[in-house]
């Protein structure tokens, strides 16, 4: 249900408390574990609160935070998670564990969105006060709060009143800008605003996006397109998919909306088709070369568990074919169909880029409990790794040997700083490479929402040959509005092919 990359070879998986066959030493079912990308081994982690439909992100100090959840599950001995905050200090030695504060949130939050901010804090926005299929006035939670908290009461956010009922898991992106800027892009239903998280004021109400609602359960997916240093970090948001009716028989949307936010007074949505593949519950993953891969989801229906005691699915016609979106191409030529999977990835499926340039895909649980047979779409625990086209370019791939003199690559995050120059050394068999660089935050992924996912290109300069490779200078972005402080991954690409493994960094202010 939730995944997040916590180290170069580790993914933390957070699931619903349910009738699975893995148990903690105290006899309770496992609801979260650490998965090793190298050998497929699993390390069970311990939680005491229900994480169902929660959210999360990284603070600037590198701590992973999981926020909110659902009701108490007495039979499985899990406490209510509505007001829980869970903290994990990621590690690579197999010793880190969750710690919990069951009353850490100021209010109940289920289906809220958590986003990393430029000052190292997290903001948690919206959600509902109880488990519900479609939000309503009585369950709505039109507020936000910060972690660490700065106020004993949640702050009012009327935008989430105006966007009922389709405002769960609101789409939130940190806006790039000057260091002292405190703006967010927030989207719910079909509306969006630029919101100042410091003053609590709406800076700009943006035009309405034509087409269907894009939030749960009419779920679409959104990315902030790559922020490019040679384009002044121009902010553009892309939202694709959804459904215009809360009807399990209604076809999904074949539309996307894209908006350029570099001049807010001129910002307008431009619509285009979704690559000819209508889809609800897609996952939008920014790849190592800055292109976006859309995958998972269904051609008919809505998000949610199967109705009528698992006899009627809420979403059907699984879409097996991924799409590649190139935002640098002109409208009409941006989508490319890729090789299909054979595994239906419906409700509660997830996907993320990983350091070797592949895409990690897993999950699908359209049933309210684990059902492995006898239904149209059983629970699916299988993992797939998708190799994007850049891994078939027959181009030499760089092997990063050192960053700022440190050869302890991926033995822990290497500390780097905004507006500084990194010295990077690589080995590569290409005698005439063409290097590009980017830092990537993979995000906290759940329900087609990739919270804080971000891709920022970096200037590469002074490339010189050295021994069997090259040294180069990589210029970090100017401040935390381009990339929030915390864990990121450095990719050095050669002619479009990513390095053998991205390098784990911790970016921060001096």
N, C-alpha and C positions, 0 to 999 in steps of 0.2 A: 504493500500500500504506500509506503514511503521509502525512498532510498536517498543516500547522500554519500559521496566519496569523502572519506575522512583521512586517507593517506594514499600514496601512489599505488598501493596494492590492496587497499581495504575499502569495502563499502559497508556501511551500516544500514541494515534493513529493519524497518519498524512496521509491524503488522497489527491487524486487529486481534484482540484476544478472542480466540475461537477454539474449536475442537481439533487442534492439530495434534500430531503424535510425538512432538518433541516436548520434553519436560525439564523444568529446572530442578535442582536438588531438593527444593522444598515441595515438589509435587505439582506445582502450578504449570500450566502450559507456557511455552516460550512465546513471547510477543516481540522480541527484538534480538538480533544477532549481528555479529560482525562476519562478513564473508571475505575470504581471501581470494583475490583475483589471480594469484599465482598458481595455487594448487586446488582451489575449490573447497578448502576446509572452512568449517564454521565454528565460531566461538559464541556460545549463548551468553547474552547479557541479561541483567536482572532489572525489571521495573515492577512497581507496585500499583501504578495507575493506568487506566485505560487510555491508550493513545489513539483510539479510533477517530479518523478524520481530523487529525491535528495538523500543525504546521511547524515550521522551524527555519533555522538559519545559523550563521556563524557570527559571533561578536568579533570586534576588532582584535581581541586578545587571542583569537583562535578557538575559543570554546564553542562547541556545537550546542545549540539550545533547541529543545522541542517544547512546543507551547500548546496548551489546551488538550482537548480530547472529548470523551463521552462518559456515559453513565457508569455507575458501579456494576460490577459483574460478580454477584455474591457466590455463585457456584464455583467460579474459577479463582475466587479470592483476590480480585483486582478492585482497587478503590476507584471512585469516580475521578476522571481526568479533566473535567471541564475547567478547573482553575489551576491545574498543575503546570509547573515548569520543570523541565528535566535538563540536566547539564552533563556534557561529556567532554572531557579533555582528551582529544584523539591521541592515540599512541600507536606505535608499530611493534611493541614487544608483548602484546597480548595481556596487558595488565589493567587497562583503563576500564572503568565501569561508570554507569549512570549514577548520578545523585539527583534526588528529587525534592521538590518543595510542593506539597500537595495543594497549598493555598497561595502559591506565588503570584497567580494572576489576580487582577482586581475584579474580574467578572467572569462569568461562564463564557467560554469561547469554543465553538464547534464550527468547523469550516471557516476559520479565519485565515488571513494571510500574514506572514511574517517576512520582513524585508530588512536587509542590512543597510545601515545608514553611514554617511560619510564620517560621523564622529565616533564610530565604533560600536554604537548601540544598535538595538533592534527595535523596530516599530511593529506592533501587532494590531491589525486593522480588521474590524468587522466580525462576521460570523453570526451564529445564532446562539441562543441561550440554552437550547436543548436539541436533541436529535430530531430532525424533521426532514421530510422529502423535498418540500419547497418552502422557502422562507416566507414568513408572514409578519404582520405588524406585532403580534403577540410574542413571537419568538426572536424577532430581529434584535441585533446588538449593534446599533449604529454609533460605535465608539472606537477609540484607539487608545493604546497605552504603550509605554516604552519599557524595555529591559536593558539595563537596570531601570527600575521605576523612578520617576521624578515627581510623582504626585500621588496622593492617597486615593484619588478618584479617577476613573477613566474619563477621557476627554470626548466631548460630543462630536459626532461626524454626521451631520444631516444628509450628506450626499447619499448615504446608505439607507436613508428613509425614502428619498426621491427615486431610488432605483429598485425598490421592491417590485416583484418578489424574487427576481433573478440576480441576486447580488452576493451569493455565497462564494467563498474563495475569490474575492475581488482581485483583479489584475493590477499589480503595483510594480512600477519601475522607478528606481532612483534616477533623477535627471542629471546629466552631466552639466558642468558649469564651473564658475569660479569657486574658490575654496570656501567662501563664506555663504554660498548659496545653499538653501535647504528646501529644495523642491522635489516633489514626487509626481509622477504620472499615475493616476488612479482611474480604472475603468470598471464599470459594472453595468450589466444588462446591455444597453446600447449607448451609454453615456460615458463621458470621461472629463476629467478636470486636471489642472495643474494645482497641486496643493502644497502649501508651505507648512512643513511638519514642525517648524520651530514656532511660528506665529499662530498656527491653527487656522489660517485664512486661505480661501480659495483665490488663487492668483488669476486663473483663467478657466472659464467654462468652455470646453471645446465643442465643436459641432458634433451632432449625433452621427454615429456610424450606421449607414444603411444596412439593412439585412436583419438577421435574427439576433436574439440575445446570445451572448457568448459565455455566460457564467453558469455554474451548476444549477440545475441538472442539464441545462442546454449547453453543454460544455464545449467551448473552443479552446484554443491554445495561443499564447502570445510570447513573442520574444522582442527584446530591444535589439534592433539590428546592430551588427558590429560597429563599435565606435572607433573610427579611424583617425590616427594622428594627422595624416595628410589631408584630412577633410574637416579639420578643426573639431573633431569628435562630434560630428553632426548627429543629433538624436532623432532616430526614426523608430517607430513602433509598428510591428506587424501582428495582426490578430487573424486567425484563420479557423474556419469550421464553426460548429454550433448547430442549433436547430430552432426553427421559428415557432414550433408548437411543442407543448409538453404532452406529447402523444407518442406512445411507443411504436406506432405504425407510420409516423411521419418521416419522410426522407430527411437526411442530414443536409446541411448547407454546403454548397460548392462555392463559397465566397470567402474572400479575405479582404481586410481593410488595412491600409498602410498610411501612416501620417508622419509628415516631416515637422518636427517640433523646434527647429532652429529659429524660426520667427513665429512666435505664438499668435501674433495678430493676423498672420496669413495661413495658419495651420488649417488644412482641410484633409478629410479622408479621401483616399483614392482607392476604389474597389477593383478587384480582379478576381478571376476564378481560382479555385483551389486545385489547380492542376488537373481538373477534370475528374477528381475523385471526391465526391461529397463525403464529409466525415464529421462525426461527433466524437468527442473524447480523444482527439489527436494529441500526440506529444511532439513539441517543437524543440529539437536539440541542435544547438549551435556546434558545428563541427570544428575540427582543428584548423581548417583553412578559412573559416568564417562563413561558409555556406550553412544553410539550415536544412536539417533533415526532419521531415514530418512522417510519423509512423504511428502504428496502433490505431485503435478506434473502430467505429462501426458506421455503416452507410444508412442505417435506419434507427430511430429511437432516441433515447435519452440515457443519461447516467443514472445509476441506481441499481439496487438489488432486484432480482427477478420477482415478479408479483405472483399472487395466488399460489403460495407455497411451492415456489420454484417450477411451476408449470408453464409460466409465460414469461419470456425474456423481455427485459426493458429495451435492449438494443440488439439488433440483428444485422445480418450482412456484414460480417467483419471485413475490414479493409486490410488486405494482406500486403499491398504494394506500397513501399515507402516512396516519398517524393523528396527530391533535392531542390532547394530554392536558392537561387543565386541573386542576391539583392543588387548586384552590380550590373545585371543585364536589364535591357528595356522591358517594360510591361508587355506581357504576351510571350516572352521568351525566358521566363525566370524558372519555370518548373521542369524537372526531368524525372521520369519514372525510373525506379531502381528495381533490382531483383526482388521478387516477393518472398515473404515467409510462408510457412504452412500452418502456423500456430495462431489461432484467434487471440487477439489481445484486446479485451473489452474492459469493463469496469475494473478499476484498481490495477491496471497495468502501468508500468513505468519504464523509463529509458533515460540513459545518461551517457555522455561522452566520458571516456576513461583515458588515462595518460598515454596509452599506446596508440591512440587515434581511432580505436574501434568504438562501437556503441554497444553498451550493456543494456539488455532488454529482458524484462521478466514480468511475471504476474499475470493475473486475470482472474478475478473472483466475482463473477456476476451473481453468485448465490449468496444468501445471507449467512451460510456456514460452509465449511469445507465439504464439498460433494465432488467425488472423483469419478463417478460414473452414473449412468441412468438419467442424465439430463443433457440438454442440447449443448450447453457450454459449461463443462465442469471446471472446477477450480484447477488452475494450471501453475505449477511451481517451476516449470522448466526455465532455464536461462538460455538466451541466445546472445551471440556476439556478432554484430554486423560490421563488415569491413567496407567503409565508404570507398568510392571510386579512387580517391587519392592514394589508396594503398595498392592500387594496380597500375600506377603510372610508369613503373619501371624506372623511377628516378632514385638516385642514391638518397638514403635517409641519414640525417646527421645523428651522431651520438654525443650528447652533451657530456663533457668531461669535467668542467669546472665552472663555477659561477662566483665571481668576485674572489677568486683565488681558492675557494673551497672545493675540494674534490670529494666531499662527502655528499654525493648526489643521492637524493631521495632516502637519506638516513634520518631525515627530520627536515622540517622546513628551513630554508636558508633565508635569513633576514635581509630584506631590501627596502629601499626608501623611495618615496615619491620624488619626482623631478631629479632623480639621480641617474647616473650612468652605470650600468652593470657591465663588467668585463666577462664575456662568455667565451669559452673555448670548446670547440667541437672536433670530433674526428669524422671524416667523410671521405668516400672514395671518388667523389666528383672533384676534378681539378678546376672546374669553372662553375662553382655553385652560384645560385641566386637566392640569397637568404632573405626571409621575412621573419618577423617575430610577433608574437601576441601573448598576452596574459589572459587566462580564462578562469572564471569562477563557474563551476559546474551547476551550482544551485542545490536547493532542497526540493526534491521532486515528489509530488503527490497529486493525484486527480487532474492530470494534464497541466498542472501549474508548476513551473520551474522557478521557484522563488529565488530571486537575486542572481539568476543565471546571467552571465555577462561575458563579453568578448571585446578586448581592447587591443588594437594593434600598437606596436612600439617601433620607433625609428631604429634602423640598423645602420651603423656608421663605422668607418675605419676598419673594414674587413681586411685582414692580412693573413697570409699563409704562415703556418707554424707546425713544424714536425710533420705529422701525417694528417694535419687538419688545418683549422683556421681559428683565429681569434677575432672577436668583434666587440663593438660597444652597442649595447641595447639601452635605449633611453626610456626610463619609466614614465608613466603618465604623471601629470602635474599635481593631482590631489585626489582625495577620496571620493569626490563626486564622479570621477571617471571610473574608478574601481574602488569600492569600499575597502577599508583596511581589513586584513585577515588573510586566510589561506587562499592562494591562487596557484595556477600552474603555468609555467613558461613553455611555450612551443617555439622551437626554431624550425621553420619549414624551408625546404629547398625545392624551388620550382613547383610549389604546390604540394609536395609530399612532406608529411610531418616527421619530426624527429622520432627516433626509436622509442623514447619515453619523455614525456613532459617532466619538468622539474618542479618539485613542490617548493613554493616560496611563501614567505609571510611578509606582506607589504604593509608598511606603516609610515607614519610621520617620523622625522628625525627627532 
